[in-house]
């Protein structure tokens, strides 16, 4: 090897090292950011809301193992690193989707129980109980998940936390505008005084009307949401039909790197369009 070859080799190695270092420096913080966001979300949903008491580090480890396992399944099915990347990237979004589903399902059930819970609090206050005693009565008679939230709030109160702060913590934990309205109104009443039962009745009527309008909006936007799902599944359905009608041409497209890249970009664009339609159809009350 001549001196020129050594110089070229050294410069090339240095260039590659600098490129890899810059990539790590740029990608590393982004990966760490998403990791922290996912850990915070898992902690909020699994431990603060569902009260499962799981170790978040174990959840993160299982998530990484699941992503690698899905990537290996894609590699074994497609016999290509391209399918490893596709399956691994798809698996990366699954835990977040599962957490979103669990959180939304629990929030919806809590909102369904809210009007009856307010009515129970109002009845307890009219019977001569204090607000805290009415909450204790609600915790004894209600069903989960509202019972879990009231019990958690009362435990904080018994440990010395102000009832207003305990309601604020519950509002941040539930992340529901209906509960935020209830707890904010109760806090204002505790500061200014007045008839608690009457205030609770007005809040109950307001929440009932908001839920009625919310249900009406859900009905009106149901067609748009179904179109988003149809748009998201259309690409996969067309690929399956093409594979059945012309399997040789379909296999040629999947075997060609350019064809796989085009399919991957098409799936990303279809998924982005479906997501955008669902974002447009989701109206916050």
Secondary structure, 3 states (H helix, E strand, C coil): CCHHHHHHHHHHHHHHHHHHHHHHHHHHHHHHHHHHHHHHHHHHHHHHHCCCCCCHHHHHHHHHHHHHHHHHHHHHHHCCHHHHHHHHHHHHHHHHHHHHHHHHHHHHHHHHHHHHHHHHHHHHHHCCCCHHHHHHHHHHHCCCCHHHHHHHHHHHHHCCCCHHHHHHHHHHHHCCHHHHHHHHHHHHHHHHCCCHHHHHHHHHHHHHHHHHHHHHHHHHCHHHHHHHHHHHHHHHHHHHHHHHHCHHHHHHHHHCHHHHHHHHHHHHHHHHHHHHHHHHHCCCC
